[in-house]
Amino acid sequence: MTRLSIIHKTAYKYNRRVTLSYNEARMTPLTDPQQVVLESSLKITPSQAAVSTYRDYWGTRVTAFDMQVPHERLEVVATTTVEVHRVERVALDEEIVGWDVLASDEVRDRFSDWIPQSQLSGPGDEVLGILPGVVEGKNPHETAMAVFEWMRGEMSYVKGTTGVTTNAEQAWNQRQGVCQDLAHLAIGSLRSRGIPARYVSGYIHPRPSAEIGETVAGQSHAWLEWWDGEWRSWDPTNHKPAGDLHVTVARGRDYRDVPPLKGILSGGGGSGLTVSVEITRLT
């Protein structure tokens, strides 16, 4: 069990005054069987915003805020204390379903959100041609692990070469990307084999060796979960399951369902963006 304090700041400085804006923030972690949010707050500057909260279709806590006063900057600060007790169980043979179960109408209906390719997950014809040789003769769990190992040998984590609109095929063509690109490629590869898979966004504490009470520069992060009889996690950036230093904020089909902050505005003329995540391990 790990208790973490997370401060996530996002600030826009506009080139010209914005007259009004409507925004949605997905920056508050989930409470689920693997983690509990002990405290959370979200502060918006300017403070005149009209704020409401709701759960979206995917179960994410969304803070919506409507700014109808002129403003030249916008800052959103999410502060959370969360306790993570994530246990990745060893996959037992009797728990793993067969391909016949995955192909059944019942399972395809139950996981209808997680099997079709989404806008960012389609891996492209080249990958679809390679995968049969990677997974031949394997059960669904072995197939997932083989895909992850294959990706490890093919893809490099490189910042600055992709953006939020980059899809899995584009990342594959470059053989590089960041955490969201690796997650999209893995998800698309699994879905192409009929395995339900979903995108997970959140935070990661990057230094397991950090002292208790030491504040480090954390990261917004992305990984995936797939179902082969039960939901399991994998972080393709770090080549391991999600652990106690991963904090889940949202799940969706791909990044487009879970952006930390998005909105529409009138005015602005462009902007400068600064983002920081500070994470402190409390226990």
N, C-alpha and C positions, 0 to 999 in steps of 0.2 A: 504494500500500500504506500502511495506517495501523495503528499499534499502539496499543491502548487499554487502560487499566487501569480496571476497573469495580468499585465497591463498592456493593452493593444491600442496604440494611438494612430489615427489616420487624419491627416490635415491637408486641405486644399487651399492654396493661395491663388485667387483668380486674377487674371490680367485686367479685367474690367469688372465693375460691380454687377453682381447677380441680383436680379429683382425678385425672383422667387425660385424655389426648388422643391422637389419631392424626392425623398430618399428612403431606402430600406437598408438596414444594417443586420447582417447575420454574423454576430460576433459574440454571442452568449453561448457557452458550452451547454451540451445536453446533460440532463440527468437520466441515466439508464442503468442497466444492471452492472455495468463496469465502471461507472464513475458517478459521483454525487457532487452537485454544485452547492457549496456551503453559503457563499455570498456572491452577488453579482450586481453590478450597476453599469449604467451607460450614460455618460455626460456629453451633452451636445453644446457646442459654442458656435454662433450666438445662442443664448438661452431662450430666445423667443419662439423656438420651434414648438409646434403642436405635435405631441408625441402619443403614439398608441402602440400596442404590442399584440401580436397574434401568432398562432402556429400555422405554418404553411402546409401544403399538401404532404410534404415529406416529413413533417414533424419538427421542423426547425423553428426555434423561437426567433421571430422577426420583430425588430423595432422599426416602425415606420414613423417618419417625421417630416412635417410639412413646414417649410420656411417661407413665410410670405412677407418678410421684411428685407430691404436691401442689405446685402452683405458682401464683403470682399474676401472673406475667408470662411472656411468651415472646418471644425475640428470635432472628431468623435473619439471619445476615450472609453473603452470598455475595460472594466476592472472585475476580475473574477478570482475567487478562491475555490479550488476544486480538489476533491479527493479521488484518486484513481486507484482502482484495485482490479486491474486487468489480468486475467489468467487465460493463457492460450493453451487449451487442452490438446493433448496428443490425439491425432485422428486415429480412432480404432476402426478396424476393418468392418465390424458389424454396424458402425454408424454411417458408413459411406454408402450412398445410394448408387445404383447402377445407371447406365445410360438409358435403360428402358424407363426408369422412374423419371429421369430428367425430361424424357421425350413425351411423357404422359400429358394428357389434356389437363389433368388436375394441377400438376406442377407448373405447366406453362401458363395456366390461368392465374395461379397463386403468385407467380413471380413475373407477371406480364409487364411490370415496369422495368425489370432488370435484365431481361433477355434480349429484346430488340436493340439494335445499335442506335445510339443517339447521335446528335449532330457532331460531337467531337470524338466519338469513340471508334468509328469505323477504321480498321487498321489498313485497308487497301488491299489490292489484288496480290501484291508481292508477298505480304505477310500471310494472306490466306493460302497462298501456294506453298509456303514453307511449313506452316503449322502441322499439316498431317504427318510429316516425317518426324516432327518433334514429339508428337504425342501418341504415335502409333502403339496400339496394344495396351494402353494405360487406362485405369479407371478414372473417374472424374477428379478425385483428389490428386492422384499421381499426375494427371494432365495439368492441373493448375501448377503444381510444383515444377513440372518440366517447363512450362511456359515461363515461369519466373526465372528459372536457371538459364534458359535460352536468352531471355532479355538481358540478363546480367552480362552475358558475353557479347552482346550486340550494341547496347545503348550506353551512352555516357551522360553523366550529369554535368551540364554546362549551363551556366547562367547567361542570360542576355541574348540567346539565339532564337527564342520563341516568345510568344505573347499569349494573352488570355484567349485569343481566338484561334490559336494553332490547334489543329486536330491531330489525332493519333497518326494518320498516314503521313502528314507533313513532318511530324517529329521523327517518324521512322526513316523517311527519306534523308533526313539530316543525320540520323543515328545519334541524336543528342537532344537534350531538353532538360526541363526542371521537373520537380516532383509531380506537378499536375500532368505533364506530358507522359511521364513514365506510367502514372496511374491510368491515364486514358488508353495507352497502348495495351497494358495488361488487361484492362476491362474489356476492350474491344476484342482481344484475342480469345478470352474466355467465353464471351458472348457468342463468338463465331462458332464455338464448339457446343453451344447449347447450355452453357453453365451460367446461372444467374450471377451477376456481378454489379456492384454499386460503388460509386465514388464517395469518398469520405474526406471532408475538409476539417481542419482543426489547427492545433499547435503542437510543436514538439520542443521539449527541452533538449538542446543539442549536446550537453556535456554531463554525462552520468557521473563523472568524477567531481563535479562542483560541490563545494561544501554546503551544508545546511545553512540557509540564510544568505547565501551568495546570489546576487542578482546577475543574470547573464542575458546576453542578447539572444532571445529566442527567435522562432520562425513560425510564420504561418506555413502550414504543411498540408500535403495531400497523400492519401494512400487508398487502399481499396478493401472491400470485403466481398467474398464469394461464398456460394452455397453449394455444398456437396452432400447434404444431409443435415448440416447445421451451418450457421454463418461462421466464417473464419476470416481473419484479417491478414493482410500482407502489405508491407511498406517496401515498394520496389526501389526506392532511393537508398534505403539502408539495408536491403536484402534480408529482412527478418519480419516476423509478425509485429504488429503494434504492441507496445508494452506500457508500463506505468508512466513513461515520460511522454506518451501520446495523449492528447486531450481532444475528444471529438466535439466539434461544433455543429456539423450538418452532414446529412447524407443526401445524395441525389443521383440522377443518371449520369451527369458529368458536371464540370465546373459551372456551366451555365445555370444550374439549379441552386448553386450555393455561394455566389460571390459575397465576400465580406461586406462590401458596400457598393451600392449602385443607386442611380437616380437620374432624374431629368431636371433641367434647369433652363431658365431664360436669362440670357446675357452671359457674362463671364469672359468670352473671348479667349478661351484657353486657360490653363491653370498649371501650377506646379504642385506636385504631390510628394509628401513625405510620410513614410510609414515606419513605425517601430513597434517591436514586441519585446517586453521585458518579462522574464520568468524567474521566479525565486522559489527554490525548493524549501518548503517549510518543515517537512518531515521526510 
